[in-house]
Every structure is written in C-alpha cells, then in structure tokens.
Amino acid sequence: MVNPLRFLGLSRFKENDVYVLAVGGHVASGKSTFSQRLIEKMNLEDIPIRSVINFKLRPIRPSEIDGIDYNVVQSEQEWDERKQRGEIVIEFRRDGIKYGFPNGFLESLRSKGGAHQLVNLDIAGLVALSNYFKEHRIESPIIPIGLYCSEEEARQRIIGRERLTGRDVATTIAG
C-alpha cells in the first residue's frame, strides 16, 4: 500500500493559514489510523494540528470511545439543547444518523497561526462543511484526503476490532 502521507508536502502547513484536513472514506477504510500517523508526523515537524471530535446522535459501537471517537449524544432533546447553546454548529446526516461539528472547531479556524484542524468524515460531512464555509465566507482551505480499501479488507478490519456476527459486519459495511 502506498503511504498517502508522502503526497501531502507538509511544508505548506508551516504558513500562517489554518487548514482543514478532511480525511474521508468508507467504514474501515483506515481514516483513524491515517489520522493518527498524520498527527504524529506533523508533531515531529513542529506543525500544530488538532483532531476535531464531532458529535454523533446514535448508540456508540463497542469499538468506539465517547470523547475520543465521537462526542456521543443520547437523545434528540440533548442534541437540540446542545445546538441551542451553540455547542453544535454544522449539522449533517448520513444514513439517518445526525453528526455535527463542535463550535470549538470554528473558533480555531478564526485564529491566524492557530492549529490546523483534522477531521474524519464521509462525503456528506465534507459537503456540509464546504457549504457552510461558502455560506459564511470562511476562507480556511479544506484539503480533502480520500481513503479506500476493498470490501474484503474492510470486513477483516471490522472483524478485528469488534465482536460481531456476520450479519452485523454486513450491516456495518453497508452503512
């Protein structure tokens, strides 16, 4: 497998602009692993980067950790309250599940010379983010990074991280 980090040219991130690195891909495509390696590499280069932890309104999976993988919201009421307080600013849906960007994400983008923002998302999240930036005239560049692996490789990764039945694996891969 080719290392996608080779192609990023990290020197561009030493400028004053704050970039959004949007790592996207299907379930088990390697987003989390890639993101961890990217953060390690940028830290070695003294390039400030912050991982964005999105909100999610759905039960947590056995392999996920609340506050690490997502900020899990338990109910529609709690979601609405957080949105009302301004904690959730950009909302999008994927397969009927609500996701949202935290307010701190936008605050970080407004500070020149701040930390770059790294977010794992899918195409629906990337579209929502891009549209929000256009509507609100946010000029921080978004750098999309797409990852892919075969369905069989994804299936093996899912089996390796969770105790699932064959039906559960098929459901997870399908979305």
Buried (B, 14 or more C-beta within 10 A) or exposed (E): EEEBBEEBEEEEBEEEBBBBBBBBBBBBBBBBEBBEBBBEBBEEEEBBBBBBBBBBBBEEBEBBEEEEBBBBBEEEEEBEEBBEEEBBBBBBEBEEEBBBBBBBBBEBBEEEEBBBBBBBBBBBBBEBBBEBBEEEEBEBEBBBBBBEBEEEBBBBBBBEBBEBEEEBBEEBBEE
